[in-house]
Amino acid sequence: HKLTASATLRSVGGFEANVRLVYQHRNGSYDVVNSETKQVDAQPYKGFTTVDAGISHRGKYVTQFVEATNIGNAKSFDFSGLELPGRWIKIGVKVDLTVAD
């Protein structure tokens, strides 16, 4: 099951802010080796909630942005028990090189 809610606010001057809330709960389980007994234990997937947010400013050819993902640093696992990254932040610039006719 997955539920996503998002909102975007655009203002004058090319500024934009957005926020996204995601709740996800998977059916099934993944295998983990118990370090003490060396036995394989099935671990059920747990539900988790993440919050992402970002701000940006768009000019004629350049957009600057800051994005924060998984702000609450929720612990989550993908299929096969692969742990997904925690909180991270991206800061960048996008350049539009489109040539007008």
Backbone as a chain_set.jsonl record, in Angstrom:
{"seq": "HKLTASATLRSVGGFEANVRLVYQHRNGSYDVVNSETKQVDAQPYKGFTTVDAGISHRGKYVTQFVEATNIGNAKSFDFSGLELPGRWIKIGVKVDLTVAD", "coords": {"N": [[0.834, -1.166, 0.0], [0.452, 2.257, -0.721], [0.496, 5.687, -0.072], [0.409, 8.94, -1.189], [0.799, 12.391, -0.684], [0.915, 15.688, -1.817], [2.008, 19.109, -2.129], [2.322, 22.181, -3.866], [3.633, 25.407, -4.034], [3.602, 28.21, -5.901], [5.109, 31.291, -6.531], [5.296, 34.818, -7.316], [8.017, 36.043, -9.276], [9.428, 33.751, -9.875], [9.843, 31.894, -7.836], [9.431, 28.773, -6.086], [7.947, 26.407, -3.917], [7.764, 23.181, -2.459], [6.211, 20.325, -0.936], [6.118, 16.955, 0.141], [4.446, 14.11, 1.312], [4.783, 10.766, 2.113], [3.408, 7.629, 2.689], [4.138, 4.277, 3.127], [3.551, 0.809, 2.948], [4.548, -2.436, 2.717], [3.549, -5.702, 1.699], [4.525, -8.965, 2.832], [7.838, -10.365, 3.475], [11.369, -10.261, 4.35], [14.576, -11.921, 4.32], [16.839, -12.248, 7.041], [20.039, -12.791, 8.355], [20.676, -14.095, 11.459], [23.085, -12.894, 13.581], [24.074, -14.138, 15.877], [23.003, -16.783, 16.087], [23.293, -17.688, 13.534], [21.211, -18.41, 11.957], [18.592, -18.086, 9.521], [16.235, -15.585, 9.616], [12.906, -14.596, 9.028], [11.865, -11.388, 8.327], [9.203, -9.204, 8.651], [8.098, -6.69, 6.334], [8.063, -3.352, 7.422], [5.813, -0.627, 7.836], [6.392, 2.733, 6.681], [6.94, 6.283, 6.871], [7.708, 9.102, 4.943], [8.939, 12.442, 4.573], [9.381, 14.909, 2.208], [10.889, 17.88, 0.909], [11.259, 20.962, -0.892], [12.798, 23.888, -2.352], [12.926, 26.321, -4.948], [14.281, 28.53, -7.438], [13.469, 29.959, -10.432], [14.963, 31.246, -13.251], [15.431, 32.922, -16.421], [17.118, 31.205, -17.924], [18.318, 29.63, -16.013], [17.87, 27.539, -13.185], [17.938, 27.437, -9.735], [18.16, 25.199, -6.989], [17.144, 23.591, -3.899], [16.772, 20.571, -2.295], [15.332, 18.433, 0.074], [15.249, 15.162, 1.169], [13.443, 12.554, 2.731], [13.248, 13.766, 5.321], [12.742, 13.244, 8.054], [14.401, 11.113, 8.479], [13.563, 8.419, 8.218], [13.691, 4.92, 8.724], [13.85, 2.487, 6.301], [13.129, -0.333, 4.156], [13.917, -1.876, 1.086], [12.921, -4.267, -1.411], [14.118, -7.568, -0.748], [15.377, -6.896, 1.603], [17.139, -4.756, 1.398], [18.48, -1.915, 2.717], [17.153, 1.312, 2.482], [18.361, 4.615, 1.568], [18.858, 7.077, 4.144], [18.103, 10.314, 5.373], [18.762, 12.909, 3.0], [20.293, 15.637, 1.232], [19.989, 17.693, -1.599], [21.612, 20.081, -3.554], [21.571, 22.291, -6.198], [21.988, 23.357, -9.649], [20.133, 23.96, -12.534], [20.443, 24.195, -15.996], [19.037, 25.617, -18.818], [19.472, 24.796, -22.032], [18.115, 25.033, -24.377], [17.681, 25.785, -27.75], [16.171, 28.407, -29.332], [14.027, 28.709, -32.179]], "CA": [[0.0, 0.0, 0.0], [1.217, 3.491, -0.767], [-0.307, 6.899, -0.105], [1.25, 10.116, -1.392], [0.12, 13.687, -0.704], [1.904, 16.724, -2.092], [1.524, 20.467, -2.368], [3.302, 23.066, -4.478], [3.281, 26.814, -3.967], [4.363, 29.028, -6.845], [4.904, 32.706, -6.263], [5.86, 35.718, -8.325], [9.475, 36.114, -9.266], [10.048, 32.473, -10.204], [10.074, 31.037, -6.667], [8.515, 27.641, -5.922], [8.196, 25.548, -2.753], [6.921, 21.986, -2.493], [6.352, 19.358, 0.15], [5.479, 15.672, -0.189], [4.337, 13.143, 2.395], [4.577, 9.432, 1.545], [3.295, 6.489, 3.605], [4.237, 3.045, 2.353], [3.577, -0.444, 3.695], [4.621, -3.561, 1.783], [3.223, -7.039, 2.178], [5.616, -9.921, 2.706], [8.966, -10.303, 4.403], [12.697, -10.465, 3.776], [15.395, -12.773, 5.175], [17.981, -11.657, 7.735], [20.831, -13.801, 9.06], [20.905, -13.769, 12.869], [24.535, -12.958, 13.772], [24.419, -15.02, 16.989], [22.632, -18.181, 15.831], [23.594, -17.96, 12.118], [19.994, -18.876, 11.304], [17.899, -17.099, 8.703], [14.949, -15.194, 10.18], [12.061, -13.786, 8.15], [11.458, -10.108, 8.923], [8.137, -8.58, 7.855], [8.306, -5.288, 5.974], [7.355, -2.427, 8.29], [5.384, 0.596, 7.181], [7.203, 3.907, 6.983], [6.473, 7.555, 6.345], [8.771, 10.051, 4.652], [8.57, 13.803, 4.204], [10.351, 15.537, 1.328], [10.559, 19.278, 0.664], [12.227, 21.655, -1.726], [12.549, 25.245, -2.819], [13.691, 26.619, -6.148], [14.073, 29.814, -8.11], [13.671, 29.771, -11.867], [15.225, 32.423, -14.068], [15.187, 32.697, -17.851], [17.87, 30.032, -18.379], [18.924, 28.909, -14.891], [17.056, 27.266, -11.994], [18.679, 26.986, -8.559], [17.237, 24.438, -6.135], [17.557, 22.841, -2.713], [15.775, 19.533, -2.024], [15.615, 17.551, 1.211], [14.486, 13.928, 1.031], [13.368, 11.772, 3.968], [13.655, 14.724, 6.346], [12.689, 12.602, 9.364], [15.381, 10.022, 8.495], [12.843, 7.163, 8.449], [14.389, 3.696, 8.319], [12.976, 1.705, 5.427], [13.807, -1.396, 3.417], [13.4, -2.231, -0.222], [12.815, -5.708, -1.564], [15.288, -8.364, -0.36], [15.981, -6.375, 2.815], [18.111, -3.708, 1.105], [18.11, -0.692, 3.435], [17.123, 2.508, 1.639], [19.096, 5.723, 2.18], [18.159, 7.939, 5.089], [17.962, 11.719, 4.964], [19.803, 13.497, 2.177], [19.999, 16.969, 0.698], [20.584, 18.01, -2.894], [21.675, 21.487, -3.914], [22.048, 22.283, -7.563], [21.619, 24.344, -10.656], [19.742, 23.41, -13.83], [20.622, 25.169, -17.054], [18.228, 25.322, -20.019], [20.261, 25.078, -23.228], [17.248, 24.927, -25.532], [17.897, 26.825, -28.753], [14.902, 28.843, -29.94], [14.085, 28.877, -33.647]], "C": [[0.884, 1.236, 0.0], [0.255, 4.665, -0.88], [0.652, 8.075, -0.201], [0.381, 11.358, -1.414], [1.191, 14.747, -0.933], [1.23, 18.061, -2.325], [2.663, 21.292, -2.94], [2.775, 24.49, -4.415], [4.199, 27.572, -4.912], [4.068, 30.491, -6.562], [5.516, 33.544, -7.383], [7.37, 35.716, -8.207], [10.171, 34.797, -9.507], [10.333, 31.561, -9.026], [9.01, 29.94, -6.586], [8.928, 26.857, -4.688], [7.267, 24.346, -2.854], [7.219, 21.104, -1.295], [5.583, 18.096, -0.241], [5.56, 14.747, 1.013], [4.007, 11.788, 1.767], [4.487, 8.413, 2.679], [3.323, 5.238, 2.738], [4.31, 1.846, 3.284], [3.522, -1.591, 2.694], [4.152, -4.842, 2.468], [4.461, -7.91, 2.05], [6.709, -9.709, 3.72], [10.268, -10.479, 3.631], [13.524, -11.249, 4.79], [16.582, -12.01, 5.75], [18.705, -12.779, 8.455], [21.094, -13.298, 10.474], [22.393, -13.969, 13.149], [24.951, -13.903, 14.903], [24.166, -16.483, 16.661], [22.974, -18.635, 14.422], [22.384, -18.541, 11.377], [19.362, -17.727, 10.518], [16.525, -16.847, 9.314], [14.198, -14.343, 9.173], [11.617, -12.538, 8.9], [10.347, -9.496, 8.065], [8.504, -7.141, 7.52], [7.47, -4.418, 6.906], [6.935, -1.207, 7.47], [6.304, 1.747, 7.557], [6.604, 5.138, 6.309], [7.677, 8.452, 6.102], [8.172, 11.403, 4.292], [9.716, 14.376, 3.382], [9.924, 16.988, 1.109], [11.632, 19.91, -0.214], [11.813, 23.079, -2.024], [13.412, 25.469, -4.056], [13.378, 28.026, -6.627], [14.435, 29.631, -9.572], [13.859, 31.117, -12.542], [14.971, 32.077, -15.527], [15.874, 31.415, -18.34], [18.379, 29.137, -17.244], [17.912, 28.748, -13.759], [17.975, 26.768, -10.886], [17.691, 26.256, -7.656], [17.941, 23.84, -4.924], [16.433, 21.855, -2.438], [16.24, 18.692, -0.844], [14.683, 16.351, 1.107], [14.576, 13.129, 2.325], [13.855, 12.606, 5.154], [13.68, 14.103, 7.743], [13.637, 11.429, 9.531], [14.734, 8.673, 8.822], [13.655, 5.979, 7.933], [13.422, 2.852, 7.498], [13.81, 0.714, 4.624], [13.11, -1.636, 2.092], [13.298, -3.752, -0.28], [14.152, -6.375, -1.259], [16.025, -7.784, 0.832], [17.047, -5.315, 2.597], [17.662, -2.425, 1.786], [18.209, 0.506, 2.503], [17.861, 3.645, 2.334], [18.228, 6.495, 3.163], [18.023, 9.343, 4.513], [19.1, 12.12, 4.033], [19.321, 14.81, 1.591], [20.717, 17.135, -0.627], [20.524, 19.52, -3.092], [22.227, 21.536, -5.33], [21.541, 23.42, -8.414], [21.243, 23.578, -11.918], [19.845, 24.517, -14.851], [19.832, 24.712, -18.276], [19.024, 25.757, -21.235], [19.446, 24.963, -24.504], [17.491, 26.108, -26.477], [16.568, 27.149, -29.401], [15.081, 29.014, -31.444], [13.906, 30.313, -34.034]], "O": [[1.935, 1.261, 0.641], [-0.681, 4.643, -1.679], [1.584, 8.2, 0.593], [-0.655, 11.385, -2.079], [2.253, 14.705, -0.312], [0.051, 18.138, -2.67], [3.821, 21.128, -2.555], [1.607, 24.744, -4.71], [5.418, 27.574, -4.745], [2.914, 30.878, -6.377], [6.172, 33.017, -8.282], [7.922, 35.418, -7.148], [11.391, 34.715, -9.362], [11.004, 30.542, -9.195], [7.855, 30.142, -6.961], [10.118, 26.664, -4.438], [6.12, 24.474, -3.282], [8.31, 21.129, -0.725], [4.531, 18.168, -0.876], [6.606, 14.619, 1.648], [3.065, 11.675, 0.983], [5.376, 8.34, 3.527], [2.614, 5.153, 1.735], [5.033, 1.86, 4.28], [2.572, -1.707, 1.919], [4.342, -5.025, 3.67], [5.347, -7.621, 1.245], [6.545, -8.976, 4.696], [10.276, -10.796, 2.441], [13.214, -11.246, 5.981], [17.241, -11.236, 5.056], [18.075, -13.623, 9.092], [21.658, -12.221, 10.669], [22.914, -15.072, 12.981], [26.07, -14.418, 14.888], [25.016, -17.334, 16.924], [22.951, -19.831, 14.135], [22.53, -19.099, 10.29], [19.577, -16.554, 10.821], [15.744, -17.779, 9.507], [14.782, -13.468, 8.535], [11.054, -12.633, 9.991], [10.541, -9.293, 6.867], [9.141, -6.452, 8.317], [6.3, -4.714, 7.152], [7.622, -0.811, 6.528], [6.92, 1.738, 8.622], [5.872, 5.045, 5.323], [8.563, 8.555, 6.951], [7.056, 11.496, 3.78], [10.874, 14.337, 3.798], [8.732, 17.292, 1.121], [12.769, 19.44, -0.264], [10.636, 23.43, -1.959], [14.487, 24.885, -4.194], [12.36, 28.621, -6.273], [15.541, 29.212, -9.913], [13.022, 32.011, -12.422], [14.361, 31.051, -15.829], [15.278, 30.633, -19.082], [18.82, 28.014, -17.489], [17.192, 29.685, -13.414], [18.706, 25.794, -11.07], [16.525, 26.64, -7.564], [19.151, 23.616, -4.924], [15.269, 22.247, -2.355], [17.401, 18.289, -0.774], [13.469, 16.509, 0.972], [15.639, 13.036, 2.939], [14.755, 12.201, 5.889], [14.568, 14.419, 8.535], [13.683, 10.813, 10.596], [15.276, 7.884, 9.596], [14.23, 6.032, 6.847], [12.318, 2.542, 7.944], [15.014, 0.889, 4.435], [11.884, -1.601, 1.993], [13.564, -4.435, 0.709], [15.206, -5.786, -1.497], [17.182, -8.134, 1.065], [17.794, -5.001, 3.525], [16.592, -1.899, 1.479], [19.216, 0.696, 1.821], [17.977, 3.646, 3.559], [17.007, 6.551, 3.019], [17.85, 9.52, 3.307], [20.25, 11.731, 4.236], [18.122, 15.063, 1.469], [21.886, 16.775, -0.772], [19.501, 20.151, -2.826], [23.235, 20.896, -5.63], [20.795, 24.297, -7.979], [21.95, 22.655, -12.324], [19.396, 25.638, -14.616], [19.945, 23.566, -18.712], [19.231, 26.951, -21.45], [20.005, 24.813, -25.59], [17.504, 27.267, -26.06], [15.91, 26.27, -29.957], [16.146, 29.412, -31.917], [13.927, 30.639, -35.221]]}, "num_chains": 1, "name": "protein.A"}
